[in-house]
Amino acid sequence: MKRRALISVSDKTGVVELGRGLIEQGWMLLSTGGTARALREAGLDVTDVSEITAHPEMMDGRVKTLHPAIHAGLLARRQRDDDMAALDERGYMPIDLVCVNLYPFHQAAARGAPLDEAMEQIDIGGPSMLRSAAKNHTSVIVLVDPTDYGRVLDAERAGGVDAATRRELARKVFAHTALYDAAIAAYLEKIADDDAPFPASLVLGLRRVQPLRYGENPDQAAAFYAETAPPSGSLPGMQQLHGKELSFNNLLDMEAVAMAVSAWHGEDRAACVIVKHTTPCGIALSESAVDAYERALRCDPVAAFGGIVGFNRPVDEASAERLREHFLEIIVAPSFEPAAIEILTRKKNIRLITLALSRATSDELDFKRVRGGFVVQNRMSMAFPETAWRVVTRRSPTDTEWEDLRFAWRAAATVKSNAIVLARDASTIGIGAGQMSRVDASRLAVMKAGDQELDTNGAVLASDAFFPFRDGVDAAAASGVSVVIQPGGSVRDAEVIAAADEHGMAMVLTGRRLFRH
C-alpha cells in the first residue's frame, strides 16, 4: 500500500520539489486548493482531499480538511490494532506525512490589517492537522518549515526518517503553532476596546533570529529572538552590511542607540549618538552628519573608544572618512552611501547596520526579566510635550537657553539613571550616568566636561529626576551652569528652587520623570 502525504501550504517554496521527491519514493500525494493546482501544473499526480472526505470544500475553503477521514488518518496509532480496525471500519486510510504552513496572519498583523481582514488570515484546518500529526509523530512525519524538506527526502531515500528527527520536527510544529496563536492573541489585545493595558495573562511568542557570538561574557552562550510581529524601527528589522558576528552586548548597545536616536526622529538636523555600555557618552545635532559626530565625540572621546555610533540620517563619504579614524564596534544608520561603505569596509571587523528608526511610543510594552517572571510597563515615549513645563525661579530662560533645555531634556531621557546632562548649542558637554547619588552624577558630568576642557559657564543642566537636596544645584552653580531643567516633585522643591534663585539661575520643572534603570 502506498504511503500517503497530505500537502497544503500557504508558502509554496520548495513544495514542487518535495512532491516530486515523494512520488519518486512511491508516495501518493493528497492536497487542497492552490497547493494541488501548483503541484498539478508541475506535472505531478495529486488526489484532492475532497475525494478522501467525500465532501466538497465549503465557505470559500474555510472547511476542507476538518473531517474524520483526515484526522483519523493522522491520529491512528499504527501499533494499536483497535485504532487500525477503527480506520478499516469507516473505510479510512492512514496519512503518513503532513506538510502544512499557515495563512500569513503575522504579515496581516504587522501591517495593521483591520479586524475583518485579519480574522480571514487565521488558519484553522492547518494548525489542526499539524497538531494531530505532531501528536502522532512516531507514525506521521510532520513538516512546517520548507528548510526541512530536503533532509526529509534524503532520509527517506536512505531508509526512513528516524525517531529523533521525527521528535525534532514535532517540536518545531508545536513551537510554530504556539507562535501563531501568540500573534493572534497579541493582535486582539492591541485592538481591544477596554482601557486596561495589562490583561490577566500575556502571551509572548518569540522566534530565533540568529545565534550570537556570546553573551555578556565569552563563557555565556546567547541568541537573538524576535517578537512575532515586531514594531517598525526595531532591531529585528536591521540588516548587517559588514563586519563580524554580533554579540549579546552589541544588541543591548544597539537598542540604546536606536532608542536615543529616535528622540530626534524627524529632526531636520543630523543627530548623532555615541553609546558605551548601554548609555550615551555623547549626543549632538548639527547640519551635517560628520559635524554631529565631531560634536558628540568631543563630549567624551575616551569613553567613545570601542563604542557604538548611531545616526538619524544616511552616513555619507565625509562622515565615513572621519569614523574610520576611530575604533568603533558598530555604526547604525538608516543607510550608507556607496562611497561610505567602500571606505568603512576597509576595516575588517566594524559592523555596519542599517535600521529604519522610528520614535518609540508608549503604546508598546517593555518587558524586563526577573527571576521567575517579568515586570511589564509601557515603553517610555520619545515625545516630549511641554504643556506641563513651568518656570519656577525669578529668572526665566533666554530664547537660546530654551533651545538648549529642550535638547538637554531629550538627551537626559536616553541616559541611565541617576542621569545628569550638561549641554550647550545642541551638544552634550558632560554626562553623569548610573550614579547612586544625584549629586555625584552632577559632579561626574562637570568632571567629564573639565576633562575635555569644555566650558560649562552658561551651560544648561538636565536631571532625569528631582533633586532631593539643594547640593546638586549648588554643585551645578559652582561650575557655571545657568539653567536647570528637572521634573520636580521633591518635598524639598522649595529649598532647591531657592538655591537656584540664590545663584541667579533659571529653573524649569517638567512634571515628568525620566528614570532608566
N, C-alpha and C positions, 0 to 999 in steps of 0.2 A: 504494500500500500504506500502510495506517495505521501511524503510528509507535506504539510500544508503551511504556507506562510501568509499571514494577513498583513498587507502593507497599505497604510493610509496616512499620508503625510501632507503637512502644510508647506514645509520647506522641502523641495524636491531635489536638493543637492545630493548627487550620488545614487538616487533611487533606481535609475535605469540600470546602472552597473550592478547594484545589489540584486535586482530582479533577474538580470541575465545570469549572474553567477549562481543564484539559487536554482534556476531552471537547469543550468548545466550540471548541477549536482543532483538532479532528479526531483526537485521540489515542484509543488503546484502552487501557483500564486492566486490569492484572493485579494480583492481590492474594492475601492469605492470611488465614486465621482471623478474628480480631476486626476487623482493618482492613477486610477485604472486607465483613464484616457491617455495619460503620459506614457504609461507602460505599453499600451497597445500601439501608440504612434511610433514607439521604438521597435515594433515588430514582435513583442512578447505576448505569449498566450496568457490571458488573465480571465479568471472567473469572478463575476460580480458577486458581492456579498449578498445582494438581494436574492440570488439563486440559492444560496445556502440557507437563508432565513425564510425563503418562500414568502417574502413580504417586501413590498416596494419601499424605497426611501420616502419619507414624509416631511412635510413642513419645510421645504427648501433644504433638505438634508439634515434638519435638526435630529431626526430619528432615523437611523440607518443601521447602527451596529448594536443598539441596546436591545438585544434579543437573546433568549436562552441558547439558541444554536451557536451563537458566538461565545458567550461567556461559559457555557457548559464545556465547549471545546477547549477553552483556555484553562478552566479550573479543574478539570478532571485529573485526579491523581492516577498516573499510569500504573503505579504499584498496587492500587486498590481495585480489586475485582468488582466491588459494588459500584464504584464510580464508573468504570468502563461499561458495566452492564446497564447503568442508567443511560449512558450515551446511546448504546445499542437500542435500548427500548424506545427511545424517541427518534431514532434514525439520525442522530448527530454524529459528527466525526471530530477527532482531536485536531486542535490547531497547535502547531509545534514551534512557530516563530511569530512574533508580533513586532512590526516596525511602525512606530507611530511618532510623529511630533505634532505639536498642538497649534491651534489657531493663535495668531500673533497678538495675544492680549497685551503683552509687555509694550509693544510698539504703540498700540492704541492708547494705553495709559500714559506713555511718555509724551505723546503729542497732545494730551489733554482732550481726548475724544469725549463728546457728550455721552451721557448715561446710556441712551438707547443704542448708540453705535458700539459703545464698549461692551454692553451685555451681549451683543451679537458675536463678539470675539471671544466669548467664554466657551471653551470646548468642554463638552460633556461626555460624549462617547469615547474620545481619545484617552482622557485620564482613566476612565472606567476600564478600558481594555488594557492599558498599561499596568494598572494596579492588579488586575486579575492575573495577567501574565507574570508580573514580578512576584506576586504571592506564590505562584506555582512554578518558580524559575528552575526548579530541579527538572521539570519536564518541558518548559517552554523557554526558548531564547527570546529575550526582550531587548529591543533596540530603540533608543530615543535620541541618540547622538550620531549624526552622519559620520563622524570620525571613527566610529566603531565598526562601520560596515565592512571595511577591508579586512580587519583582523578576524571577524567572524567568518567571512568567506574563506580566509586562509585556514582557519581552524577546521572548518567543515571539510575542506579538501584534504586535510591531514588526518581526518578520522573523527572529528566532532569537537564541539565546544565543551571544555572541561568544567567541573563543578565550581572551581574558584572564579573563572571568568563569568559564569552564569550569575554567581552571587554579586560580583562587581557590577555587572550590567543591571541587576535588580536594584542594587543600592543607588545607582545613578538615576533610575526611574523614580524611586521614592523621593530623592532629593529634588528631582526636576518637578514633580507634581507638587511638592511642598512649596517650592519657589513660585510656581504658577498660582497656587492658592494664596500665597502671601502677597503677590502682586495685586490680585483681585481684592483682598481684604484692605490693602493699603489704599487702593483707588477709591473704594467705597468709603473708607474712613475720611479720606481727603475731601470728598464732596458731601459729607454728612451734613444734615441740616442743623444738628444741635451745636451748642456753643462749647461743649466740653472738649478741650484739646487732647485730653488723656483718657482714653477708654479703659474699661476694666481689664482688657487684655490687648497686647500689641503683638503682632506677628511680624517678625523681622526675617526677611529672606535675603540671603547673600549668595553670590556666585563668585567663584575664584576667577580673578582676572589674570594673575600671574604670580609665580613664586618670586621671592625677594632674595637678595644676596645673603642677608642675615637679619636678625632682629636688632634690638637696641645694642647688643654686643655680639661679637662674632660667634660665640658659642650658642646663640639662640637662633633657631630656625624661624622663618617668617614667610608670610604670603599676604597678598593684597586681595581683598574681596570687595565686590561692589553690590550696591542695592539692586533690587530687581528693576526699578525704574528710577535711576539716579537723576537728580535735578540738573538742569543745564548749567554749564560752567563749573562742574565738579570734576574731581580727579579721574573718575572712570572715562571721561571724555578726552583725556590727554593723549598726545601722540609723541613718542620719543623719536627724535630725528637722529640722534647721535649719542655716543658715549656708552660707558659700561652699565651693567645692570643696576637697578635701583635697590636701595636697602629700606628697611623699616623706618629708620630715622630720616632718610631722604623724603619719604612720603609725608611724614609729620611736618617737616620743614616746608614742603611744597604746599601743604594745606595752610600753614601760617602765611606763606607768601600770597596764595590765592585769596585768602580772607582779607589780608591787609590791602592788597592792590584793589580789591573790589570796592573798598571805601571810596576810591576815585574812579569807579566805572562811569563812563560817560563824560569825564572831565575833558575839557578842551586841551589842557596841557598834558604833557607827558608826566606820568607818575612812575617812580622807581622805588622799590622797597628791597632792602638787603636784610636777610634773616639769618640768624645763627641760633641754634638750639631752640627753635620754635618761637623766637621773639625778635622783632625788628631791632637792628643796631643802626639803621639809617633809613630815613624816608625823605623824599624830596619831590617837588613839582618843578617843571621848567618847560620852556618852549620846545626843547629837543630832548630826545631820549638820552643822548650822550651827556648833556649837561645835567639832567636829572640824576643820572648815575654818579657823576662827579660830585654833586652836592650831597647825595645820600652817603657816598663813600667818605666824604670829609668828616661826617659825624663821628665815625669810629672805625678807621681803616684797620686797626689791629684786630678787632672783633670780626670784621668782614672777611678776614683770611679764611678760606675754605667755606665761605658762606654760600647762600642761595640768593639769586637776584631775580626779581620779578618786575615786569613792565606792563603797563596798560595799553601799549601800542607796539607795532612791529619793531623788531630790532633791525636797525639799518647798518650800513657799512661803517659809518663813523663810530657808532656805539660798539660794534664788534671789534674794531681796532683797539679801542680802549679796554674793553672787557678782557680781551685775550692777554693783556699785560698782567693780570692778577690771577691768583689761584682761587678759582671758584668751583664749587661742586656742580651746580646746576644753574641754568638760565631758563626762566619761564616767561613766555610772551605769547600773545595771540598768534604771531607768525614771525618768521625770519626772512629777510630779503635774501635772494640767492647769493649775493656778494658776502653778506654776513655769514651765511652757512659755510661758504668756502673758507673764510678767514677763521672761524671758530673751530671748524672740524680739523684744523691743523693740530689742535690739542686732542690727543687720543681719548682721554678719559672724561672730559667735560660732557655733561649731559645737556642736550638741547631739547626742551619740552615745549610743544605748542599746547595751549589751553585757552579756549574761548571763555574768558572770565565773565561772570555776571555778578551782580550785587547780591549778597546773602540777605534773605528776608526772614522775618520772624515766624512765617508760617511753616518753615522747615523745622523738624525735630532734631535735637542734638543729644546724642547718646554718649554716656561715659560709663565704662565698665567698673564695677566694684565687685568685691568677692561675693559670688552667689547671685548677682543680678546686675541691673543697670539703673542709673539715675538718668532721667529724661527731662529735658527742658526745651523751650522754644529757642531756636538759634538766635544769637544776637543780631539784630538788624544793623546793616551798614548804612541806613538812612539816619540823618541827624537833624530832625526838625528843631527849630529854635523857638517854638511857641512858648515854652515854659522858661526860657532863659530870662534872667533878670540881673541887672546891675545892683549890687548891694553896698557899694562903697560911695564915698563922697565924689570921687573922681570916676568918670566914665572912660572907657577905652576910646582912643582915637580911631579914625577910619582904618589906618594901617594896622593898628593893634587888633581891630575886629577881624581883619583878614587872617592875621596870624593865629588868633584864637580859634577860628574855625578849622584851620589846618591842624593846629596842635590837638584839638579835641578829637578829631578823627584819628589822628595818629595814636593818641592815648588808648583808643578803643582796640588797637591791634597789639598792644604791649601787655606782657604778662604782669599781673598784679603782685605786690603793690607797684603801680606804674606812675612815674613822673616823666613828663616830656618837656624839654626846653626847645623852643622853636623861634625862628625868625625868617622872614622872607620865603615862606613856603618850604622850609627845610628844617629838619631836626638838627639841633646843635649839641644836644646832650640827652641821653635816655637812661633813666634809672629803672630797672625792671626786676621783678621777682624778689623784692626785699621783704623781710618780715616786718620792718618798721618803715612807715611812710617818710619819716624824717631822714632815714638812711637812704631811701630812694631819691629824695631831693638832693642830698649830699653827693650821691653817686652820679646823678645827672650833671651836677655842677662840676664834679671832678672830671667826668668824661669830656665836657666842653673845654675845661682847662688843659687837659692832656693834649688837645689839638689846637690850643691857643685860639679858640673861638670865643669871641667877645660875647659875654652874657648880659652886658648892660643894655637895657631896653628890650630884652627878650621876653617872651610870654611863657608861662608855665601852665601845663595841663595836668591835672591829677585825676586818676580814674575813680577815686572815692573821696569822701570828705576828709578834711584834716581833723584828727581827734584833739589836737592841741595846736597852739599857735607856733610851736617851734619850727614846723615845716615852712610856714610863711616867713618867719624870721630868717631862716637859712636862705630862702629864695631872695629875700630883700637884700641880704648881705652880698649876694652875687650880682646884684643889679637888675633882677627881674622886675618888670614894671607892671605886669598884669597877670592875674591868676584866674584860671577857669577850673571849676570843680563842681561836683554835684550838690554840695551842701547836705544838711540833714543831721549834723552832729549836735549834741547837747551843748557844745561849746562854740557853735557857729558865731554867736555874738562876739566872743573873745577873739576868734580867728579874723572876723571882719574888722574888729577894732585894730588888730595888729596890722592889717593891710592899710587901714586909714593912717595909722601912725607913720607908716613908711611911705605914704603918698602913692600907694599902689591902687590900681583898679582891680575889682574882683567881680566875676560873673558866676552866678550859680545856675546850673542847668537842670537840676531836679532829676537827673538820670545817672545812675552808677554804671560803670563800665568794667567791672571785675572780669578777669580772665584767669581762672585758676589752672 
